[in-house]
């Protein structure tokens, strides 16, 4: 395992629309959830509702994993293990150029405006990778 993302995975991450974020509940049960994300400056950022279960889980245990495969047979995959931090005073998602460029259509597809999205998904989760595993 390493903590650096291989360039072949960087291409996949750049084109991925979502990844699976796995947090762990207080009772030890893993909770995988598909999330929208951006990856900038070696850090993943996810926006969430402050009352979401994943946020409760991170408050108790900041260790998380993000996973991704674009290959239907899962021959190529990426698992990013890391530490999550919650940032309530983060810049709203629609004001982050990379985020709004990537998800403007998705926000519209879920019948939200950038403003209503920012109100509901007002908490930024930053994930710093500590270990990477993949093929």
C-alpha positions in Angstrom: 0.0 0.0 0.0 1.0 3.6 -0.6 -0.3 7.0 0.1 0.3 8.4 -3.4 -2.3 8.0 -6.1 -0.9 6.4 -9.3 -1.3 8.5 -12.4 -3.6 5.9 -14.0 -6.0 6.2 -11.0 -5.7 10.0 -11.2 -7.3 9.8 -14.7 -10.1 7.6 -13.3 -10.7 9.9 -10.4 -10.8 13.0 -12.7 -13.6 11.3 -14.8 -15.5 9.7 -12.0 -18.9 11.1 -11.2 -19.2 9.6 -7.7 -17.2 7.4 -5.3 -18.4 5.2 -2.4 -17.6 6.8 1.0 -17.5 4.2 3.8 -17.8 5.4 7.4 -18.3 3.2 10.4 -21.3 3.5 12.8 -20.8 3.5 16.6 -21.9 -0.1 16.6 -19.1 -1.1 14.2 -21.3 -1.5 11.1 -19.7 -0.1 7.9 -21.9 2.4 6.1 -21.0 2.7 2.3 -22.7 5.7 0.6 -22.3 7.0 -2.9 -21.1 10.6 -2.8 -20.3 13.4 -5.2 -16.7 14.6 -4.7 -13.9 16.7 -6.0 -10.2 15.9 -5.7 -7.9 18.9 -5.5 -4.5 19.4 -4.0 -4.3 15.8 -2.8 -7.5 16.1 -0.8 -11.0 14.8 -1.5 -14.0 17.1 -0.7 -17.6 15.9 -0.2 -20.6 18.0 0.7 -23.2 16.7 3.1 -26.2 17.5 5.1 -25.0 18.2 8.7 -27.5 15.7 10.1 -26.5 12.8 7.8 -25.5 9.5 9.3 -22.1 9.7 7.7 -21.4 12.9 9.6 -22.4 11.3 12.9 -20.1 8.4 12.1 -17.2 10.7 11.2 -17.7 12.7 14.5 -17.1 9.4 16.4 -14.5 7.9 14.1 -12.7 10.0 11.4 -11.2 7.0 9.6 -13.0 6.5 6.3 -12.5 4.9 2.9 -13.4 6.0 -0.6 -13.7 3.4 -3.3 -14.1 3.5 -7.0 -14.1 1.3 -10.1 -15.0 2.2 -13.7 -14.4 -1.4 -14.8 -17.5 -3.6 -14.8 -15.5 -6.7 -13.8 -13.7 -4.7 -11.0 -10.3 -5.8 -12.4 -9.2 -2.1 -11.9 -10.2 -0.5 -8.6 -9.1 2.1 -6.2 -9.6 2.3 -2.4 -8.5 5.4 -0.7 -8.2 5.1 3.1 -8.0 8.4 5.0 -8.9 10.8 7.8 -12.0 12.9 7.4 -12.4 16.4 8.9 -15.7 18.3 9.0 -15.7 22.0 8.1 -18.9 23.8 8.8 -17.4 27.2 7.7 -16.3 25.8 4.3 -17.0 27.7 1.1 -20.4 26.6 -0.2 -20.3 23.9 -2.9 -21.6 26.2 -5.7 -18.8 28.7 -5.0 -16.2 26.0 -5.6 -15.5 26.2 -9.3 -14.5 22.6 -9.8 -17.5 21.3 -7.8 -20.1 23.4 -9.6 -18.5 22.7 -13.0 -18.7 18.9 -12.3 -22.2 18.8 -10.7 -24.2 21.8 -12.0 -26.3 19.4 -14.2 -26.6 16.8 -11.3 -27.9 19.5 -9.0 -30.6 20.5 -11.6 -31.4 16.8 -12.1 -32.3 16.4 -8.4 -34.6 19.4 -8.7 -32.4 21.7 -6.7 -30.8 25.1 -7.5 -27.2 25.7 -6.5 -28.5 27.9 -3.7 -30.9 25.2 -2.3 -28.2 22.6 -2.7 -25.8 24.8 -0.7 -28.3 25.2 2.1 -29.1 21.5 2.4 -25.6 20.2 1.8 -23.9 22.8 3.9 -21.1 20.8 5.5 -17.8 20.0 3.8 -16.1 16.8 4.5 -12.4 16.9 3.7 -10.6 13.6 3.3 -6.8 13.4 3.4 -5.6 10.1 2.0 -3.3 8.0 4.3 -3.2 4.8 2.3 -4.1 3.8 -1.3 -4.8 0.3 -2.6 -5.7 -0.6 -6.1 -5.0 -2.6 -9.2 
